[in-house]
Amino acid sequence: MTDVEMIARAMDGNEAAQRALYEAHHAAAFRLAYLLLQETCDAEEAVQDAFVYLFCNLHRYDPERGTFWSWLRTVLVSRCRNRRRRRRLSFVSLEVLDDAGQTPADQPPAGDPASLLERLGVRRVVWEALQRVSPGARDALILRYYEGLSYAEIAAALGCSPDAARARVAHGKAQLRRLLVMSEEGAVGAVQPAEAG
């Protein structure tokens, strides 16, 4: 059954269709919310808020404007940004998500253990630097490189123009590059988080 068929049934009050929509998109929604919020409880609450909103507004869904997932993603990003504005969050590494069993299984890496450790080390350094990028640019980078969205999709999710989305990604990459160079030079501890942008 397609999302459009499930939505039609869900609008008629079919709880099984609502549950099927939820189950089809929950894992991806939680992953995105966790990437944006860095806290399991906040991520789960943002996902729940987004689904409640969508189920109350299914009559507004227009398949001509995009997929159910793109609509969910836009609502979810908004909920995450609102939640982040309300309070300052401490950031943690992706290992917390792995420990909680909330990440999809990766393909087993090829190669020797030394190269695997090196890749994990690089990933950790990049992730830690990403946490120091300004929130607007960080959201754009996560949507672009972790979610693989186009600039038009980022613009829809963030409520800005495609040119602004492109600028946020470019600004974020410049910040990230600067932070990684400073990290390599051993000065990352002296860097203050970037201002919101």
Secondary structure, 3 states (H helix, E strand, C coil): CCHHHHHHHHHCCCHHHHHHHHHHHHHHHHHHHHHHHCCHHHHHHHHHHHHHHHHHCHHHCCCCCCCHHHHHHHHHHHHHHHHHHHCCCCCCCHHHHHHCCCCCCCCCCCCCHHHHHHHHHHHHHHHHHHCCCCHHHHHHHHHHHHCCCCHHHHHHHHCCCHHHHHHHHHHHHHHHHHHHHHHHCCCHHHCCCCCCC
